[in-house]
């Protein structure tokens, strides 16, 4: 039922106009039919009154209908009686005579019991009453008292009245139907023309809704044409255009802020690489001093070297993300993804001997177009993430598949899973699944953000499905 309801404002307005017009036409038609029926019936009553009961009176002295059979012209008075005029005589509520005027004379009518009861029920008040006679048709009759104490009934057929009323109903139906059709077409065109400014606003809003507004520079479409500001549609268009202006200003400021942040991150990462490397080099050089060093100094130098190494990796990651955000193109060459998976799993087994590592590869090598070094980094980050955030003994399965056009890489583990509150932002920067993890083992929370950025730079996608006892990262990249 809901599918039959109009969904657009234009359809609702057109339907509303048609419904109102249909109700108006029905009211006018009903009033005309009722008025015509009443008018013709009253004219028929006047005609019966003017004619009087002369025909019915002549039946008082006509004799028994059985003896007269159908030759009653001798006594029945049919002067000034229209064809179809009906007359009947009732004595003590019983019909004794009944006849109807025909073009050839009078004709006795054989009434059944129901017809006799209907005639007996007509009050002798000299007013018109409608009676249905099965032997004839619907009649308008007047009953009066006779000189002999009997009741004389005179009637005329309602067929002319009913024919005129039915004719009016047919004509009204045709005329009103044509009027509704013409009004529907004209109304639809008028509503369509009147709502053109609103349609242009809707089209502009649709184009804006299809734009990616989350990041990057956004070019909003031209403003919706404004119409008369005194009308509702004009006010809506004006308000919508002002809102687009505010949105455009906000997006421009957001883009400028992002560009400044990217530039700062890239510059800072680039400038930090040299001092971090220098600190690490001096610490390693001090550890190589041939003379004896106090244990506290040795421990401090080792911590400086370790933190410098960690800081250097973080700086490299930030620099990579800044370059990817800036849209710098990656190398595009055929890459044997099968070989990269084998190498990455070999390294993971060496660093995570406490985990169970399994591999599921297709028979034929899988080749994609991309940057081999960055794809190797994606694999290393996913496997390192599985190793660092699952307990010893966890089984990690790497599956590589292809359907001919897309390569699919899945890294699945049966560890405790990722908390639900962290899953929506797991690919954002500085997001760590376990905030209690030590800094020297847990990383800075940039691994998965690098995975997402590198995969998107290759035109692919990465998704996560996680729950207790099952976590799966799926990377999809187009084949070469």
DRENMARSE-313321 format. One record per atom (N, C-alpha, C, CB): y, x, z; residue in one letter. Coordinates in pm, whole numbers, plus 50000, padded with zeros to 5 digits. Glycine has a CB too. Layout:
BEGIN
YXZa
...
% end
This chain:
BEGIN
498805008350000x
500005000050000x
501265008750000x
500004990650121x
501225020150074x
502395028650079x
502735034449943x
502165039750179x
501695036849859x
501965042749729x
502745033249638x
500665046649662x
502725020049668x
503455010349586x
504915009349626x
502794996749596x
505275014849740x
506655014049784x
507505024149707x
506765016549937x
508735020249672x
509605029949602x
509985041249696x
510875022949547x
509975053549643x
510275065149725x
511695070249705x
509285076149694x
512285067949590x
513615073249563x
514665062749598x
513745077549416x
515865067649630x
516965058549661x
517315050149540x
518205066449708x
517235056049420x
517545048449299x
516585036849282x
517495057649176x
515305039349303x
514315028549289x
514505017849395x
512895034149297x
514845022049517x
515045012149623x
516265003349595x
515215019049759x
517345009349550x
518535001349519x
518254991749405x
519715010449483x
517594996549299x
517274987749187x
516364976449230x
516604995649074x
515344979849310x
514434969449358x
515164959549447x
513264975649433x
516064964549531x
516834955449616x
517694945849536x
517714963249711x
518344950949431x
519144942249345x
518274931549278x
519874950449238x
517114935749230x
516214926149164x
515714915649261x
515034933449099x
515394919949384x
514914910249483x
516004900049516x
514444917549612x
517214904949538x
518324895749566x
518574886249449x
519594903649598x
518534891749327x
518754883149211x
517614873149194x
518894891649084x
516394877549220x
515244868449210x
515354857149312x
513924876049228x
515754860749435x
515924850349537x
517024840549496x
516254856649674x
518124845949442x
519214837249397x
518774828049284x
520414845549352x
518054833849186x
517564825749075x
516594815049123x
516884834548969x
515714818849216x
514764809049268x
515494797849342x
513764815849361x
516524801449419x
517274791149491x
517994781949394x
518264797549586x
518624787749291x
519334779549192x
518344770749117x
520104788449093x
517214776549075x
516224768649003x
515654757349086x
515114777448955x
515334760449213x
514794750049301x
515814738949324x
514364756049436x
517064742849347x
518094732649367x
518274723949242x
519434739349405x
518234730449124x
518394722849000x
517224713248979x
518514732348881x
516014717749005x
514834709148987x
514874697449083x
513544717249007x
515194700449211x
515244689749310x
516344679649275x
515474695449452x
517504684849236x
518614675949202x
518294667449080x
519874683949179x
517704673848976x
517364666048856x
516304655648887x
516864675348744x
515304659248965x
514254649649000x
514844637849078x
513134656549082x
515714641149173x
516344630249250x
517234621549163x
517154635849365x
518004628049071x
518904620448985x
518134611148893x
519764629848902x
517104616348826x
516334607948734x
515584596948807x
515364616348655x
515104600248928x
514394589949005x
515344578849047x
513734596149129x
516564582549087x
517544572149125x
517944563749004x
518794578649187x
518044570348887x
518334562548766x
517204552948736x
518574571748647x
515964557448759x
514824548748737x
514854536848835x
513514556548752x
515254539648959x
515374528749057x
516454518849014x
515704534349197x
517574524048961x
518624515148913x
518114506648797x
519854523048870x
517354512948710x
516814505348597x
515864494548644x
516094514748498x
515044497648744x
514144487448799x
514934476048864x
513174493848902x
516014479648932x
516834469348998x
517494460348894x
517894475749088x
518034466748786x
518684458848682x
517684449848610x
519364468048581x
516484455248586x
515464447248515x
514984435648601x
514264456048476x
514944437848733x
514494427348823x
512994425748817x
515174414148789x
512534415048881x
511094412748888x
510644401848793x
510684409249029x
511394400448681x
511064389848587x
509624390948538x
512024390148468x
509194403148506x
507844404848455x
506814401648564x
507644419248404x
507074405948688x
506134402948796x
506124388148829x
506484410948921x
507324381348820x
507384366948846x
506544359248745x
508844361948843x
506564363648620x
505784356648518x
504294357448545x
506084362448381x
503894367348627x
502464368348659x
502044358048763x
502134382248710x
503054351648832x
502704341648934x
502034329648871x
503964337249011x
502454326448748x
501954314248684x
501054317548567x
503104305648638x
500624329948563x
499814333948447x
498384329348459x
499854348948430x
497974326748579x
496594322848597x
495754334848631x
496054316148472x
494494332648651x
493574343448688x
493404352948571x
492204337748732x
493434366048596x
493294375648488x
491944375148422x
493544389448538x
490934369948496x
489614369748434x
489564359548320x
488544366448539x
490314348348341x
490284338548236x
491184342348121x
490674325048291x
492274349248148x
493204352948041x
492774365247966x
494564355048098x
491894373148031x
491424385647972x
492624394047929x
490494382947852x
492744397847805x
493844406247759x
494854398447676x
493294417947678x
494734385647676x
495714377847601x
496634370947701x
495024367347506x
497524378147757x
498434372447857x
499824370647805x
498474381047979x
500064372847677x
501404372047624x
501974357947634x
501434376847481x
501054348447643x
501504334647638x
502374330947758x
500304325347632x
502064336847875x
502794333447997x
503614345048050x
501834328948103x
503254357648020x
503994369148075x
505314370748003x
503164382148062x
506394372648084x
507734374348030x
508004389248012x
508814367748123x
508004393947888x
508204408247861x
509564410847800x
507114413447769x
510484401147811x
511794403247753x
512534414347829x
512614390147754x
513154423047750x
513924434247803x
513094443147894x
515144429247879x
511774442847872x
510884451447951x
510484463447864x
509604443547999x
510654475147919x
510294487247846x
508794488947845x
510964499647908x
508324495747742x
506884498547734x
506464506847854x
506534505947603x
505344502847916x
504844509848034x
505234503248163x
505334523848035x
506044492548154x
506434485648276x
505214479348340x
507514474848247x
505104481048469x
503944476048543x
504374464648633x
503284487448627x
503514454548641x
503774443348729x
502514439448803x
504324431348651x
502674435148927x
501524431049007x
501974420249104x
500904443149083x
501024411349137x
501274400549233x
500254401949345x
501184386249166x
500784401649470x
499924402949586x
500084390649673x
500244415849666x
498964384949713x
498944373449802x
498184377549927x
498284360949734x
498864376750040x
498274380850168x
497724395250161x
497144371150207x
498444403850093x
498064417950085x
496964420849985x
497624422650217x
496604410849905x
495544412649805x
496134411349667x
494404402449826x
495824420449579x
496324420149442x
495544409449365x
496184434249372x
496324399549315x
495684389049237x
495874391149087x
496234375449277x
496994396849049x
497274399348908x
497934413048895x
498194388148848x
497584420148787x
498194433148757x
498154435348608x
497474444848833x
499294438548551x
499364440448406x
500424451048375x
499684427048333x
500374456148253x
501314466248209x
501754462748068x
500684480448215x
503024465248037x
503574462047905x
503194473147808x
505124460247911x
502624468647696x
502254478047590x
503034474247463x
500714477847563x
503064482847363x
503794479347239x
503254466647174x
503704490747140x
501964463647195x
501364451847132x
501374439747221x
499954454847091x
501914440847343x
501934429747438x
501604434647576x
500954418747396x
501104425247659x
500724428947795x
499244431747800x
501104418047895x
498894440147897x
497504444047913x
497164443648061x
497224458147854x
496164435248092x
495724434748231x
495154448348272x
494674423548251x
495374451848397x
494934464848449x
493874462448554x
496134472948509x
492754469348542x
491694468848642x
491954479648746x
490284470548577x
492374475448864x
492684484948971x
491474486749061x
493904480249054x
491294499149107x
490204501349203x
490704498649344x
489644515849191x
489814500449439x
490164497149577x
491304505949628x
488944498749668x
491294518649592x
492354527649639x
493714523649583x
492044542149601x
493724519849453x
494984515449394x
495494502849462x
494824513049242x
494584493249492x
494994480849559x
495574483749698x
493784471149571x
494964493449768x
495484496849900x
496864503249891x
494514506449972x
497084511549790x
498394517849775x
499464507449746x
498364528449662x
499144497549658x
500114487049627x
500374478249749x
499614478549511x
499334475649827x
499504467149946x
500344474250050x
498134463350005x
500374487750048x
501134495450147x
502594496650111x
500534509150163x
502994492549991x
504404493649951x
505194482950024x
504574492249797x
506224486950101x
507024476750174x
507874468450078x
507934483550279x
507984455650106x
508774446550021x
510224447050065x
508224431950029x
510864458550043x
512244460350086x
513204461749969x
512344472450173x
512714460149847x
513554461249730x
513994475449699x
514754452649748x
513394485449758x
513724499349731x
512604505949652x
513994506949863x
512984516749584x
511994523549502x
511054532149585x
512674532049400x
509774532049544x
508734540149609x
507814545749500x
507914531649712x
507374557949522x
506474564349425x
505044561549464x
506724579649416x
504244557349366x
502854553949389x
502004560049279x
502644538549395x
500884565949318x
499954571449220x
498824561749194x
499404584949267x
498704556849070x
497664547349032x
496654554448944x
498254534948960x
495444554948989x
494414561948912x
494134555048779x
493124562848993x
494344541848773x
494104534548649x
495194537148547x
493994519648676x
496384541448594x
497484544048503x
498004558248520x
498614533848526x
499014559948605x
499624573048630x
500544571348749x
500414578548502x
501384581448771x
502364580248879x
503454570448837x
502984594148916x
503794561048928x
504774550548900x
505804550049010x
504084536848886x
506984545448969x
508054542349064x
508114527149072x
509454548549020x
507864521349189x
507714506849202x
508704501549305x
506264503149243x
509044488549287x
509874481049382x
509124468249415x
511304477949323x
508994465249543x
508294453149588x
509294443349648x
507184456649693x
509204430449604x
510094419949657x
509254407749691x
511224416149554x
509844398949772x
509174386549810x
509344376149701x
509714381349945x
508234368949669x
508274358249570x
508584344849633x
506964357549495x
508824334749548x
509134321349598x
507934314849664x
509634312549485x
506734319049626x
505514313049681x
505004320549803x
504434312549576x
505834329249859x
505384337049976x
504544349149939x
504604328350068x
504404351549810x
503644363249767x
504584375349755x
502914360449633x
504004386649717x
504764399049698x
504654403049552x
504244410649791x
505804405349490x
505834408949348x
506234423749336x
506834399749270x
505434431149264x
505644445649248x
505964448449101x
504384453749294x
507094455149080x
507484459248945x
507654474348945x
508794452048898x
507134480848844x
507254495448841x
507374500848700x
506054501648908x
507864513148693x
507984520248566x
507364534148582x
509474521148519x
506804539648476x
506114552448488x
507084563848520x
505364555548360x
506594573348601x
507364585448635x
507154596648534x
506984590248773x
506364594248433x
506054604848337x
507294610348268x
505094599748234x
508274602348226x
509484608048167x
510254616948264x
510394596948117x
510294612448391x
510984620648492x
510254633848511x
511084613148627x
508934633148527x
508144645248548x
508224654448427x
506694641748578x
508244648548306x
508334656848185x
509674664148182x
508164648148058x
510754657048217x
512064663548217x
512134674648322x
513174653048242x
511554671848440x
511574681948546x
510754694048506x
511034676148679x
509564691848447x
508734703048403x
509424710848292x
507354698048354x
510134703848207x
510854710648100x
511944719648159x
511484700448002x
512634714348260x
513664722448326x
513014734548395x
514444713948431x
511874732648458x
511184743948523x
510814754548421x
509924739048597x
510304750448305x
509934760048201x
511154767548150x
509224752848086x
512214760148118x
513424766548067x
514014775948172x
514474755948026x
514054771248299x
514604779648405x
513774792448423x
514664771848538x
512434790848416x
511584802648430x
511834812748319x
510144798548430x
511954807748194x
512194816948081x
513564823548093x
512094809447946x
514594815248122x
515944820748131x
516064830448246x
516984809448147x
515554826648364x
515664835448480x
514814848048461x
515244828148608x
513644846648397x
512834858448370x
513554868348279x
511514854448308x
514154862848173x
514924871748084x
516114877748156x
515394863947960x
516764869748243x
517914874948317x
517484885948413x
518614863548394x
516334884048480x
515844894448571x
515494907148496x
514624889448649x
514874905648380x
514534917548302x
515784925148258x
513704913648179x
516734917548203x
517984924048160x
518724930148279x
518904913948088x
518744922848392x
519434928048510x
518724940348565x
519524917348617x
517374940548556x
516634952248603x
516964964648522x
515154949648598x
516984963148388x
517314974548302x
518754978948324x
517094971048155x
519674969248322x
521084972748341x
521334978248480x
521964960548317x
520674972348581x
520864977348717x
520334991448735x
520184968148816x
519164994348674x
518615007848683x
519545018048619x
517235008448617x
520115014448502x
521055023548436x
522325025248519x
521395018348296x
522805014348576x
524025015248655x
523815023548781x
524515001248692x
522695021148850x
522405028848971x
522195043648936x
521155023249043x
521505046148825x
521305060048783x
522645066848756x
520415060648657x
523535059748688x
524845065648658x
525655067548786x
525625056648559x
525565058048878x
526345058949001x
525845070149091x
526295045849076x
524555073149086x
523975083249175x
523845096949108x
522615078749223x
524455098748992x
524385111848926x
524925123049014x
525145111548795x
526055121449081x
526505132349170x
525505135649279x
527835128749233x
524855125349335x
523865127849439x
522635134849382x
523465114749506x
522265131549258x
521135138349194x
521445153149172x
520795131649061x
522705156049136x
523075170149117x
523055177549250x
524475171149053x
523455170949358x
523365177149491x
521915179949526x
524015168149599x
521035170349499x
519605172249528x
519025183549445x
518835159249501x
519425184549317x
518915195449233x
519375208949286x
519385193649088x
520645209849328x
521135222349384x
520415225749513x
522645221549410x
520185215749599x
519455218249724x
518035222749697x
519435205649811x
517405217249594x
516045221549559x
516025236149515x
515475212649447x
517015240049433x
517055254149390x
517295263449509x
518155256149284x
518145259149601x
518395267549719x
517135268649805x
519555261749803x
516395257649820x
515175257849903x
514095266849845x
514635243949919x
514155269549714x
513145278149651x
513505292849658x
512955274149507x
514695296149709x
515105310149718x
514535316749842x
516635311249718x
514095329449833x
513665336749953x
514875341450031x
512755348849914x
515105335450146x
516305338450224x
516035347650342x
516915325850274x
514765351650361x
514435359450480x
515025373350477x
512945360450495x
515065379750361x
515555393450353x
516065396150212x
514455403650392x
516785407350200x
517285411350070x
518545403950032x
516225409249966x
519075407949917x
520285401449867x
519915388349799x
521025410649769x
520665377949830x
520365364449780x
521565359549700x
520035354649897x
521315355149578x
522355349349492x
522155334249490x
522295355349346x
523045327049556x
522945312549560x
523335306449426x
523815306749672x
522755295249389x
523085288749262x
524495283149264x
522085277649230x
525025279049149x
526365273149146x
526445260749235x
526765269449003x
527635258149286x
527825246749374x
527595233649299x
529225247049435x
527265223449375x
527085210149317x
528435204449275x
526375200549418x
528525198349156x
529805192449114x
530265181649212x
529685186448971x
531505182249251x
532035172549346x
532645160749270x
533085179149439x
532445148949325x
533005136749267x
534135131749357x
531905125749248x
534455119049344x
535555113149419x
535325114949570x
535725098149384x
536195122349640x
535965124549783x
536125111949867x
536905135049834x
536635101249807x
536765088749882x
535445081349895x
537795079849817x
534465085049814x
533175078549820x
532185086349905x
532615076549681x
531095079449943x
530085085850027x
529435097549955x
529025075750069x
529095095849828x
528455106549753x
529385118549739x
528015101649614x
530665116049716x
531615127049706x
531745134649836x
532965121749664x
531725127449949x
531805134250077x
530555142450104x
532015124150190x
529385137150066x
528145144750083x
528175157549998x
526925136150044x
528625156349872x
528695168149786x
529655178549841x
529115164249644x
530825174049890x
531775183449947x
531245190450070x
533045176449980x
530615182850160x
530055188950281x
528925198550246x
529535178050376x
528115194950147x
527015203750107x
527545216850049x
526105196650004x
528575215949968x
529155228149910x
529775237050018x
530205224649805x
530435230850115x
530985238850225x
529875245550306x
531835230150317x
528785238350326x
527655244250397x
527075256050319x
526555233650422x
526965254650185x
526465265750104x
527395277750113x
526315261449957x
528705275150122x
529635286250137x
529405293850267x
531055281250131x
529185286350376x
528915292850504x
527595300550499x
528875282550617x
526585294450437x
525285301350426x
525415314050344x
524235292050363x
526165313350235x
526345325150152x
527065336250227x
527125321650025x
528075332650306x
528765342750387x
527815349050488x
529975336550459x
527005340650553x
526075345850652x
525035355050587x
525375334350725x
524535351050469x
523535359450401x
524155372650355x
522945351950280x
525395372050311x
526055384550269x
526215394050387x
527435381550206x
526635388650501x
526785397050620x
525425402150666x
527475389250733x
524405393650661x
523075398050701x
522565409150611x
522095386350700x
522775407750480x
522325417950387x
523075431150410x
522515413250241x
524395430150435x
525145442350462x
524665449150589x
526645439250472x
524345441050691x
523825446850816x
522465453350794x
523725436050924x
521605446850714x
520305452850684x
520465465950609x
519445443250602x
521385466250514x
521595478650439x
522105489850529x
522585476250324x
523005486350621x
523485496650713x
522365501450804x
524635491250798x
521515492250849x
520405496150936x
519405504750860x
519715483750992x
519105501050736x
518175509250658x
518745523150634x
517865502450523x
520035523450600x
520655536450576x
520645544950702x
522095534650526x
520925538450816x
520905546050941x
519505551050972x
521415537351057x
518485542250956x
517105546450986x
516675557750894x
516145534650971x
517025556650765x
516635567250673x
517345580350706x
516945563150528x
518665579350732x
519415591550762x
518955597750893x
520915588550768x
518775589050994x
518345594351124x
516965600651115x
518345583251230x
516045593951043x
514695599451030x
514725612750956x
513795589650956x
515525613150852x
515615625550775x
516215636950859x
516445623450648x
517285633750935x
517915644151016x
517065648351134x
519255639351065x
516235639351185x
515405642651302x
514205651151266x
514945630051369x
513795651151141x
512595658551104x
512755673451135x
512275656450955x
513905679251104x
514105693751125x
514125697451273x
515405698251058x
514935690751359x
514905694651501x
513575692051568x
515985687451576x
512885681351531x
511575678751590x
510585689651552x
511045664951547x
510605693351423x
509725704151380x
510085717151450x
509785705851227x
511385719451472x
511815731651541x
511335731851685x
513335732951536x
511485720651755x
511005719951893x
509505722451900x
511335706151955x
508745716151810x
507305718251808x
506965732851780x
506645709251704x
507685739051687x
507415753051654x
507715762351769x
508215757151533x
508825760051838x
509155768551954x
508135766752065x
510545765252006x
507685754552087x
506685752452192x
505375759552158x
506435737552213x
504935758352033x
503705765151993x
503865780351999x
503295760951851x
505065785151964x
505305799551971x
505275804352115x
506655802951906x
505835796552205x
505795800552347x
504385800752400x
506645791052431x
503535791552353x
502135791352398x
501375803552346x
501455778552353x
501845809552238x
501185821452183x
501665834452249x
501405822152032x
502555833552347x
503065845752414x
501905853252479x
504145842052522x
501815866552454x
500645874052505x
500645875552656x
500595887652443x
501775874852719x
501815876852863x
501345864552939x
503205880452906x
501045866653064x
500615855353147x
501765845753174x
500015860353281x
501445832653172x
502425822253202x
501925813953320x
502695813253079x
502835809553402x
502425800753512x
501775787953456x
503645797153603x
500805782653528x
500125770353480x
501095758753454x
499065765953581x
502135757453537x
503075746553518x
503825748053386x
504055745953635x
504205760453351x
504915762853227x
504005760053108x
505455777253221x
502745764453118x
501795762053009x
501595747152986x
500435768853039x
501435739753096x
501245725153084x
502475718553022x
500945718853223x
503655723053065x
504875717153010x
505035720152862x
506085722353086x
504705732352821x
504805735752679x
503825727652596x
504565750752659x
502625725552650x
501645717552574x
502115703052560x
500255718052644x
502735697852668x
503245684252659x
504385683552558x
503715679352796x
505245693652557x
506335693952459x
505775694352318x
507255705952484x
504755702252295x
504165703152162x
503515689852121x
503125714352156x
502825683452217x
502155670652185x
503175659752156x
501245666352301x
504205658852239x
505215648652216x
506005651452090x
506145647752335x
506215663952059x
506915667351935x
506085663151815x
507235682351929x
504775665451825x
503905661151715x
503945645951699x
502455665751739x
503885638951812x
503935624251806x
505285619451753x
503675618151947x
506375625451798x
507695621751749x
507845624651601x
508765629051827x
507255635751555x
507325638751413x
506595628351329x
506735652451386x
505425623651377x
504705613151305x
505515600251303x
503335610651368x
506185596951415x
506985584851420x
508175585751324x
507475582351563x
508795597451319x
509925599251228x
509485597751084x
510565612951250x
508315603451051x
507795601950915x
507525587350882x
506505610150897x
506965580050978x
506705565750955x
507995558050934x
505925559751072x
508995560651016x
510275553751000x
510925557050867x
511205557351113x
510825569550826x
511385573350698x
510665566350583x
511305588450680x
509335565150594x
508575558150490x
508985543450483x
507055559250518x
509125536950598x
509515522850599x
510925521150542x
509455517150742x
511815530350575x
513165529450521x
513155530750370x
514055540150582x
512345539650319x
512275541250173x
511655528950107x
511465553750138x
510625523250170x
510025511150113x
510995499450119x
508735507550188x
511755498250228x
512755487550237x
513825489150130x
513395487450376x
514135501450098x
515155503949996x
514645501149856x
515645518150006x
513355497949844x
512795494649713x
512465506649628x
513735486049640x
512275518049688x
511925529749608x
510525528049552x
512015542649693x
510345530149424x
509035527749363x
508005538049408x
509145528049210x
506765533349422x
505645542149453x
504995546949325x
504615534949542x
504165556749339x
503435561849223x
502475551049174x
502665574849259x
502395549549044x
501505539548983x
500515546648892x
502315528748904x
499315548648943x
498255555448868x
496925549448909x
498275570848893x
495895550748824x
494585545748862x
494065552748988x
493585547548747x
493615544849084x
493125550349211x
491705545249233x
494065546349330x
490805554549262x
489425550849293x
489385546249438x
488425562849268x
489465533149459x
489515527749594x
488195530149669x
489825512849590x
487095530649597x
485795533349660x
485795547149724x
484655532249558x
486305557249654x
486355570749709x
487265571249831x
486845580749602x
488415564249827x
489315564149941x
488645557950064x
490585556649908x
487875547250044x
487175540850155x
486145550250215x
486495527850109x
485395557250131x
484385566650181x
485035577750263x
483585572750065x
486115583450212x
486795594250285x
487365589250417x
487905600250199x
487995577250413x
488595571950535x
487545568950641x
489395559450504x
486405563750599x
485355560650697x
484745573450753x
484265551950632x
484645583750671x
484145596550722x
485075602150829x
484005606750606x
486385601550806x
487335606250907x
487255597751033x
488745606050851x
487095584451016x
487025575651132x
485785578651216x
487025561051089x
484655581451153x
483445584951228x
483625597951306x
482255586151133x
484395607051249x
484595619751319x
485475618051442x
485225629951224x
486515609451432x
487425607651545x
486965596851642x
488795604251494x
486125587751596x
485655576851682x
484155576351686x
486205563551636x
483555586851738x
482095587351740x
481475576951832x
481635601151782x
482255571351925x
481715561252016x
481595547551953x
482565560452138x
482165545451835x
482065532651765x
480945533051662x
483405529151697x
480495521351626x
479485520151519x
480205516351390x
478375509451555x
480125524951292x
480845523051166x
479855519351057x
481635535751127x
480135508450987x
479265503750879x
480115501750753x
478535490350918x
479445503050639x
480135502450511x
479375493450414x
480305516550451x
480105484950343x
479515475950243x
480325477450115x
479495460950293x
479755484550016x
480445487349891x
479705481249773x
480615502349870x
480415477549667x
479725472749546x
479075484349473x
480725465449452x
478195481049379x
477485491449306x
478415499649218x
476385485449222x
479395493149154x
480315500249065x
481585503749139x
480635491848940x
482215515049103x
483475518849167x
484555508449142x
483935532649116x
485415506949240x
486535497549231x
487815505649212x
486625488349359x
488525502649103x
489735510149069x
490945500749073x
489605516848930x
492035505449134x
493275497949140x
494415506949092x
493555492549284x
495545500749060x
496725508349020x
497645509749141x
497465501548901x
497985522049177x
498845523849292x
499045538349327x
498295516549409x
499505540249450x
499785553449504x
498615557349594x
501145553749582x
497845567349553x
496625571049626x
496945575249769x
495885582249553x
498025583049787x
498355587949921x
498725576350014x
499505597949913x
499515566949964x
499905555650049x
498735546350077x
501035547949986x
497875544149978x
496685535850002x
495745542450101x
495945533249871x
495665555750097x
494875562950196x
495465560950336x
494815578050161x
496785560350343x
497435557850471x
497135543750521x
498955559950457x
497075533950431x
496725520250469x
495335519850532x
496765510950347x
494365526350467x
492995526450520x
492945533650654x
492035533250421x
493625545050664x
493605552550789x
494215544550903x
494355565750772x
495315537350876x
495945529350981x
495075517851027x
497285524050933x
494415511050932x
493545499850970x
492365504551052x
493055492450845x
491745515451013x
490595520551088x
491035526251222x
489845531351007x
492175532951224x
492685538151351x
493035526651446x
493925546951328x
493575515951391x
493895504251473x
492635498251534x
494635493651390x
491555497351454x
490295492151506x
489705501251613x
489285490251392x
489865514151596x
489305523651693x
490085523651824x
489285537751635x
491415523351817x
492225524551938x
492235511852023x
493635528051900x
492065500351960x
492235487652032x
490915480452057x
493165478551956x
489795487252045x
488495481352078x
487735491152166x
487675478051949x
486875486152252x
486135495152343x
485045502952269x
485515487052458x
484555513352337x
483465521352281x
482245512552261x
483125533452374x
481555514652150x
480375506552117x
480665495052022x
479765501252241x
481945492751992x
482315481951900x
481865485351758x
483855479451902x
481345475351689x
480915477351549x
482085473951458x
479665468651515x
482435483351371x
483495481551272x
482875482151134x
484615492451287x
483095471451056x
482505470450922x
483605470250818x
481615457650910x
483495479150721x
484445479750610x
483755474450485x
484965494450588x
484345464050426x
483745457550308x
484725458350192x
483375442750337x
484235462750077x
485055463549956x
484435454649850x
485165478249906x
485245445449795x
484765436149693x
485785435349581x
484495422049752x
485345429849469x
486245427449356x
485725415949272x
486395440149270x
486675407949219x
486305397049130x
486725399848987x
486935384149178x
487025412248957x
487425416048823x
488925417248806x
486905406248726x
489685409448883x
491145410148872x
491805414549003x
491695396648831x
491125412649114x
491685416049245x
490635423149329x
492195403449318x
491075433949393x
490205441149486x
490495436249626x
490415456449476x
489445433749704x
489565428649839x
488915438449936x
488925414549852x
489695443250032x
489205452550134x
489295445750269x
490025465950132x
488175445150342x
488125438550473x
487685448650577x
487175426350470x
488415448950687x
488055457150803x
487795447550918x
489185467750839x
486535446550959x
486125436851061x
485545444151180x
485095426751003x
485905439151299x
485305444551422x
484945433051514x
486255454451493x
483965435751602x
483515425551697x
484065428251836x
481985424851701x
485295433451841x
485945436251967x
486515423852032x
487015446251949x
487355425652134x
487885414152210x
488865405552132x
488555418852335x
489405410552020x
490345402651941x
491785405251982x
490025387951953x
492705399951902x
494135401451925x
494665388851992x
494895404351792x
495445390052099x
495975378052166x
496735369052069x
496895382152282x
496595356152090x
497205346551998x
498735347551996x
496805332452037x
499355350952108x
500815351552111x
501345363452034x
501295352052253x
500495373252003x
500935385151930x
500635383951781x
500265397651987x
499655375651744x
499215375051604x
500335371751505x
498135364751591x
501265362251534x
502305359451433x
503175371351398x
503175348351480x
503395380751492x
504245392251465x
503505405251461x
505315393051567x
502205404851431x
501405417051438x
501815427151332x
499935413751423x
502395422451219x
502795431651113x
504275435651125x
502545425350977x
504925431451232x
506305435651253x
506355449351320x
507065425251338x
507485455651310x
507615469251361x
507675469451513x
508855476051303x
507085479851571x
507055482351715x
506325471151789x
508465483751769x
505345464851723x
504505454951788x
503205461651829x
504225442851695x
502885460551957x
501665466752008x
500805455952071x
501985477952112x
499525455852032x
498605445552083x
498375447052233x
497275446152010x
498325459352280x
498095461752422x
499275469752476x
496745469352446x
500205462952543x
501395469752590x
501125479352705x
502415459552634x
499915478452761x
499565487752869x
498965500452816x
498605481252964x
498745501352684x
498165513452627x
499115525052643x
497815511452480x
498595536552672x
499435548252692x
500085552352561x
498615559752751x
501255557652572x
502015561252453x
501325571852372x
503395566052491x
500675581152440x
500065592152364x
498835588052289x
499735603352455x
498255576352320x
497065571652249x
497315558852172x
495945569552345x
498305551252213x
498495538152151x
499435537952034x
498985528752250x
500185548352006x
501105548151894x
502365540551926x
500435542251774x
503235539851826x
504545533451844x
504595519251792x
505605541651776x
503495514051743x
503495500551689x
504005499651547x
504295491751775x
503895510551471x
504365510651332x
503215510451232x
505225522751308x
501985512151277x
500855513451185x
500675501251097x
499595515951261x
500605489251158x
500365477251079x
501585473350997x
499965465751170x
502785476451045x
503955473650964x
503975482350840x
505235475751046x
503485494850851x
503375503450733x
502305497950638x
503025517950774x
501215492850694x
500165486750610x
500755475250529x
498985481650698x
501485466350596x
502055454850526x
503075459150421x
502715445150626x
503925468850455x
504965473250361x
504355479950238x
505945482750429x
503355488650259x
502725495650146x
501975485650057x
501765506650197x
501245476350117x
500485466550038x
501445457649958x
499585457850130x
502545453150020x
503515444949947x
504165452949835x
504575439550043x
504395466049858x
504965474349752x
504015475749634x
505305488149806x
502725473849658x
501725473849550x
501515459949489x
500395479249604x
502305450249533x
502155436649482x
500985429249540x
502025436949334x
500475433749655x
499315427349717x
499705419749842x
498265437549751x
498705416649924x
498935409050047x
497925413550151x
498825393750023x
498295412150278x
497405415350389x
497455403750487x
497795428850458x
496295399450536x
496205388150628x
495335391950746x
495625375650557x
495465384050852x
494725386450976x
494055373651021x
495655391851087x
492795375151061x
492065364351126x
491425370251250x
490985357851031x
491805365051368x
491325371251490x
490985360651594x
492355380951545x
489955363551668x
489505355351779x
488605363651867x
488775342651728x
488205358451981x
487315366052069x
486025369951997x
486985358052195x
485775382851988x
484545387751926x
484615389251775x
483425378651958x
485765386851714x
485865388051568x
487315389951527x
485255375751498x
487605401051462x
488925403851407x
488755409451267x
489725413651498x
489465403651169x
489315407951030x
490695409450968x
488455397850949x
490965421450916x
492145424050833x
491695424250687x
492845437550873x
492345416450602x
491975415350460x
493155419850374x
491555400850423x
492895429850291x
493905435250199x
493475431750058x
494085450750216x
494385425849980x
494105422349840x
495125429149750x
494135406949819x
494615436649651x
495455443849556x
494875441749418x
495545459049590x
495735440149317x
495285438249180x
494575450549126x
496445434649091x
493505448049046x
492755459148987x
493555465948878x
491425454248931x
493185478348849x
493845485848740x
493455480148607x
493495500848745x
% end
